[in-house]
Amino acid sequence: MIIQSLSFYLFSFVTVGAAVMVISARNPVHSVLFLILAFFNAAGLFVLLGAEFIAMILVVVYVGAVAVLFLFVVMMLDISFSELRQGFLQYLPIGAVVGIILLAELLMIVGSWVFSPANSSFKLNPIPDLTRVTNTEAIGQILYTDYIYLFQGAGVVLLVAMVGAIVLTLRSRPGVKKQSISDQINKPTTDSVEIKKVQPGSGAQ
């Protein structure tokens, strides 16, 4: 129990510290690196909770794909830090309002646990018996039975967002050569290949 408690506090403090550095670091590349560190420590917390599948998904999907994609995008973009700092004060009131709302919601959740500990034990569905099924199977049973409509709805939302991003970034510019696969397939052989009969000893001219 002592090792588990020490591991929990270690992962928790590193996760919180990395999350703070994500939003406070001046260099965007450093922010992405701290984000990767926060993902790894969050995966460690999931392992301590017995959710190995979620920890693996967090590392493979978020660290291996999303965070690395953010890192490459930030490194490839020519970001002007002076322009970003100029608009900071303009959006500061909106950011402060959003931060206060989020802080109030977190205080309400923590307060409900402190003043009414019984509320923390309320769950929409009972936890499956992990002695009979694996962790992955238990997640699949809950996700694809009780929350199947919400799962499909989330997939539709992500699909619409992906299609919208493609439509917004698709631009037709004049002078850009595009490949026409049908024209290439239907092109006669005589237009692209010329067969010549070379006499022995004369060479190619």
JOLINCOR-V549688 format. One record per residue. RES is the residue in one letter. PHI is phi in radians with two decimals (999 if undefined). OMEGA is omega in radians with two decimals (NA if undefined). BURIAL is 1 if it has 16 or more other C-alpha atoms within 10 Angstrom, else 0. Layout:
((RES,PHI,OMEGA,BURIAL) (RES,PHI,OMEGA,BURIAL))
This chain:
((M,999,-3.12,0) (I,-1.16,3.14,0) (I,-1.14,3.11,0) (Q,-1.13,3.13,0) (S,-1.14,3.12,0) (L,-1.12,3.11,0) (S,-1.12,3.13,0) (F,-1.08,-3.12,1) (Y,-1.17,3.12,0) (L,-1.13,3.12,0) (F,-1.08,-3.10,1) (S,-1.17,-3.11,1) (F,-1.15,3.12,0) (V,-1.18,3.13,1) (T,-1.11,3.14,1) (V,-1.14,3.12,0) (G,-1.10,3.11,0) (A,-1.15,3.11,1) (A,-1.13,3.09,1) (V,-1.15,3.14,0) (M,-1.21,3.11,1) (V,-1.06,-3.08,1) (I,-1.63,-3.11,0) (S,-1.90,-3.14,0) (A,-1.23,-3.13,0) (R,-1.37,-3.13,0) (N,-1.61,3.13,0) (P,-1.07,3.11,1) (V,-1.12,3.09,1) (H,-1.12,3.11,0) (S,-1.09,3.12,1) (V,-1.17,3.10,1) (L,-1.13,3.06,1) (F,-1.15,3.08,1) (L,-1.12,3.08,1) (I,-1.10,3.09,1) (L,-1.08,3.10,1) (A,-1.13,3.10,1) (F,-1.10,-3.13,1) (F,-1.11,-3.13,1) (N,-1.24,3.04,1) (A,-1.12,3.06,1) (A,-1.11,3.07,1) (G,-1.10,3.08,1) (L,-1.13,3.10,1) (F,-1.13,3.09,1) (V,-1.13,3.10,0) (L,-1.11,3.11,1) (L,-1.40,-3.13,0) (G,1.56,3.14,0) (A,-1.79,-3.08,1) (E,-1.19,-3.11,1) (F,-1.14,3.12,1) (I,-1.13,3.10,1) (A,-1.10,3.13,1) (M,-1.16,3.11,1) (I,-1.10,3.14,0) (L,-1.09,-3.13,1) (V,-1.28,-3.04,1) (V,-1.22,-3.03,0) (V,-1.38,-3.01,0) (Y,-1.35,-3.14,1) (V,-1.30,-3.05,1) (G,-1.36,-3.06,0) (A,-2.19,-2.99,0) (V,-1.20,-3.09,0) (A,-1.14,3.10,1) (V,-1.15,3.08,1) (L,-1.11,3.07,0) (F,-1.03,-3.11,1) (L,-1.10,-3.14,1) (F,-1.17,3.13,0) (V,-1.13,3.14,0) (V,-1.14,-3.13,0) (M,-1.24,-3.12,0) (M,-1.45,-3.13,0) (L,-1.35,3.07,0) (D,-1.60,-3.05,0) (I,-1.53,3.08,0) (S,-1.66,-3.07,0) (F,-1.22,3.12,0) (S,-1.16,3.10,0) (E,-1.21,3.11,0) (L,-1.16,-3.13,0) (R,-1.27,-3.13,0) (Q,-1.18,-3.14,0) (G,-1.59,-3.09,0) (F,-1.20,-3.10,0) (L,-1.19,-3.13,0) (Q,-1.19,-3.12,0) (Y,-1.73,-3.13,0) (L,-1.11,3.12,0) (P,-1.07,3.13,0) (I,-1.12,3.10,0) (G,-1.10,3.12,0) (A,-1.15,3.12,0) (V,-1.11,3.12,0) (V,-1.10,3.12,0) (G,-1.11,3.12,0) (I,-1.14,3.11,0) (I,-1.10,3.12,0) (L,-1.11,3.11,0) (L,-1.13,3.11,0) (A,-1.11,3.11,0) (E,-1.14,3.10,0) (L,-1.12,3.11,0) (L,-1.14,3.09,0) (M,-1.14,3.13,0) (I,-1.15,3.14,0) (V,-1.14,3.12,0) (G,-1.13,3.11,0) (S,-1.17,3.09,0) (W,-1.24,-3.08,0) (V,-1.31,-3.05,0) (F,-1.43,3.12,0) (S,-2.43,-3.10,0) (P,-1.07,-3.12,0) (A,-1.17,-3.12,0) (N,-1.17,-3.13,0) (S,-1.22,-3.14,0) (S,-1.59,3.12,0) (F,-1.29,3.11,0) (K,-2.42,3.14,0) (L,-1.20,-3.12,0) (N,-2.37,3.08,0) (P,-1.20,3.12,0) (I,-1.26,3.13,0) (P,-1.10,3.12,0) (D,-1.27,-3.06,0) (L,-1.29,3.08,0) (T,-1.33,-3.13,0) (R,-1.79,3.13,0) (V,-2.19,3.10,0) (T,-1.40,-3.14,0) (N,-1.12,3.14,1) (T,-1.15,3.13,0) (E,-1.15,3.12,0) (A,-1.13,3.10,0) (I,-1.13,3.12,1) (G,-1.13,3.13,0) (Q,-1.12,-3.14,0) (I,-1.29,-3.04,0) (L,-1.23,-3.04,0) (Y,-1.74,3.05,0) (T,-2.09,-3.08,0) (D,-1.36,-3.05,0) (Y,-2.08,-3.08,0) (I,-1.17,-3.13,0) (Y,-1.21,3.08,0) (L,-1.16,3.11,0) (F,-1.13,3.11,0) (Q,-1.17,3.09,0) (G,-1.10,3.09,0) (A,-1.11,3.09,0) (G,-1.13,3.11,0) (V,-1.15,3.13,0) (V,-1.09,3.11,0) (L,-1.13,3.11,0) (L,-1.14,3.11,0) (V,-1.10,3.11,0) (A,-1.12,3.13,0) (M,-1.15,3.12,0) (V,-1.12,3.11,0) (G,-1.10,3.10,0) (A,-1.12,3.12,0) (I,-1.16,-3.12,0) (V,-1.16,-3.11,0) (L,-1.22,-3.12,0) (T,-1.59,-3.14,0) (L,-1.44,-3.12,0) (R,-2.23,3.08,0) (S,-1.78,-3.11,0) (R,-1.91,3.13,0) (P,-1.24,3.10,0) (G,1.50,-3.13,0) (V,-1.61,3.14,0) (K,-1.41,3.13,0) (K,-2.07,-3.11,0) (Q,-1.46,3.07,0) (S,-1.96,-3.06,0) (I,-1.17,-3.13,0) (S,-1.11,3.10,0) (D,-1.15,3.13,0) (Q,-1.18,-3.13,0) (I,-1.24,-3.09,0) (N,-1.45,-3.13,0) (K,-1.22,-3.13,0) (P,-1.17,-3.11,0) (T,-1.17,-3.10,0) (T,-1.16,-3.14,0) (D,-1.42,-3.06,0) (S,-2.07,-3.10,0) (V,-2.22,3.08,0) (E,-2.10,-3.10,0) (I,-1.71,3.12,0) (K,-2.15,3.11,0) (K,-1.69,-3.08,0) (V,-1.73,3.11,0) (Q,-1.30,3.12,0) (P,-1.07,3.10,0) (G,1.53,-3.14,0) (S,-1.54,-3.12,0) (G,1.40,-3.13,0) (A,-1.61,3.13,0) (Q,-2.04,NA,0))
